[in-house]
């Protein structure tokens, strides 16, 4: 189904898959696709007292490493910097957690709380 989508369209599709999965787990959506000069945050959600920044990753297969392996230290640093920007912009003081929701191929999503 997603084979005919562009890379950007696949990103939107799998962010939607991740969003629905997390909503089903009881999280609440705060913001989607926050952009700043330091980077982008895919999903910003609330999980109890925690503000949760979710990095969504998709890989068609794991030939060159699966979705989880695609989160490099440089990517982590960009997410942290963009998160700090968002916290200042939105004046948020609640505890923050950075999660990853990864999908490789047709496998079920893997959700790692507090991934980095």
C-alpha positions in Angstrom: 0.0 0.0 0.0 2.7 2.5 0.9 5.0 1.4 -1.9 3.7 4.1 -4.2 4.0 6.9 -1.7 6.8 9.5 -1.8 9.2 9.6 1.1 7.3 12.6 2.6 4.0 10.9 2.2 5.3 7.8 3.9 6.5 10.0 6.8 3.0 11.5 7.2 1.4 8.0 7.0 3.7 6.4 9.6 3.4 9.4 11.9 -0.3 8.8 11.7 0.2 5.1 12.5 2.3 6.1 15.5 -0.1 8.7 16.7 -3.0 6.3 16.6 -1.0 3.7 18.4 0.0 6.1 21.2 -3.6 7.5 21.5 -4.7 3.9 21.9 -2.2 3.6 24.8 -3.8 6.6 26.5 -1.5 9.4 25.6 -3.0 12.8 24.5 -1.8 14.7 21.5 -0.4 18.2 22.2 1.2 19.1 18.9 2.2 17.4 15.7 5.2 18.4 13.5 6.7 21.2 15.6 9.3 23.0 13.4 12.0 25.3 14.5 15.5 26.3 13.2 17.0 23.5 15.3 14.9 20.7 13.9 11.5 19.0 14.0 9.6 17.2 16.6 7.3 14.6 15.1 4.8 14.2 18.0 4.4 16.1 21.3 2.1 14.2 23.6 1.0 14.1 27.3 1.4 10.9 29.3 0.2 11.7 32.8 2.5 14.3 34.3 5.0 13.9 31.5 5.3 15.9 28.3 6.5 13.3 25.8 8.4 14.1 22.6 8.1 11.2 20.2 10.5 10.5 17.4 8.8 8.4 14.8 11.0 6.2 12.6 10.1 3.9 9.7 12.2 1.6 7.6 10.9 -0.6 4.8 13.2 -3.5 6.0 16.3 -4.0 8.1 18.8 -4.6 5.3 20.7 -1.5 6.3 19.5 -1.5 9.9 16.0 -1.2 11.2 14.1 1.8 12.3 15.6 1.7 15.8 19.1 1.7 14.4 18.5 4.8 12.3 18.4 7.0 15.4 22.0 8.3 15.5 23.6 10.4 18.2 23.3 13.3 15.8 19.6 12.8 15.4 19.2 12.5 19.2 21.0 15.8 19.6 18.7 17.5 17.1 15.6 16.2 18.9 17.0 17.4 22.3 17.8 20.8 20.9 14.4 21.2 19.2 12.7 20.0 22.5 14.6 22.7 24.4 13.4 25.2 21.9 9.8 24.0 22.3 9.9 24.1 26.1 11.1 27.7 26.0 8.5 28.7 23.3 5.6 27.0 25.1 6.8 27.9 28.6 6.5 24.3 29.8 7.8 23.3 33.2 6.5 19.7 33.4 8.9 16.7 33.3 9.9 15.7 29.8 10.6 12.3 28.3 11.9 11.5 24.8 10.4 8.4 23.3 10.9 6.5 20.1 8.2 4.7 18.1 9.8 2.6 15.4 8.2 0.6 12.6 10.3 -1.8 10.4 8.4 -3.3 7.5 5.0 -4.7 8.4 6.1 -5.4 12.0 4.1 -4.0 15.0 5.4 -0.7 16.3 8.1 -0.8 18.9 7.7 1.9 21.6 10.7 2.8 23.7 9.8 5.1 26.6 12.7 7.4 27.6 14.8 6.3 24.7 17.3 9.1 25.1 
